[in-house]
């Protein structure tokens, strides 16, 4: 009976953590009608978002619209949401690399979409849709890396801020060009940028529409490392090797670590502590914990 109660408690904790992870920023209470937004975005086709899941537990998410520098069409925005849902349900996943086809990252939104939904309400709906999707991406129980080749500008620059880490290749650049379009970031990239580089640096990058090369990105803490390879295959292999140093080990432990850090980043201290306790409870006495106790040597 005690074992049964413990299993039920464990399942309840896991369901609560999963519900928190999938919670959207916006819903109907905010005037957000997701199905209406989806119908509108469906009208603007082109490109794709491709996902492969490797046996190592690392996923590869590819932005595939190289004719226009991997700019997001409406259907690509919808596919990104679908891929995020798929990743949320990938129980064996540990890490994710996001990169763009054709040796460049992403140039933001397809201008055809931007021009077609130029009225304020439609723009707000698209903004809420993408903020919801990128927030769920940020909360994935996977260690995520944006591999920046070529240009990550506008919405592409916003996308990289939803990842845990960023790697750049020689000659690549990150640029928040929103000011030049008479805008500010709308996919959550402004708020996330402040958390990554601090308010002073974020204000300079946004108000100056500044080109950030790999050296400056390292200095700002916006990038972790500049890779040696510039070609797509070589850079992707380097990114895999870089990420694998953090994804080695049981998926349950890697995923729990990411969830704990995400809670500490987003929640008030008391709530973060309770979440940490719940996550700890899902691991204590579990297979990975028991195996480690049986095989690890005593401390000397």
Buried (B, 14 or more C-beta within 10 A) or exposed (E): EEEEEEEEEBEEBBEEBBEBBEEBBBEEEEEBEBEEBBEBBEEBEBBBBEBEBEEBBBBBBBBBBBEBBBBBBBBBBBBBBEBBEBBBEBEEBBBBBBBBBBBBBBBBBBEBBBEBBEEEEBBBBBBBBBBBBBBBBBBBBBBBBBBBBBBBBBBBBBBBBBBBBBBBBEEBBBBBBBEEEEEEBBBBBBEBBBEBBEEEBBBEBBEEBBBBBBEBBBEBEBBBBBBEBBEBEEBBEBBBEBBBEBBEEBBBBBBBBBBBBBBBEBBEEEEBEEBBEBBEBBBEEBEBBEEEEEEEEEEE
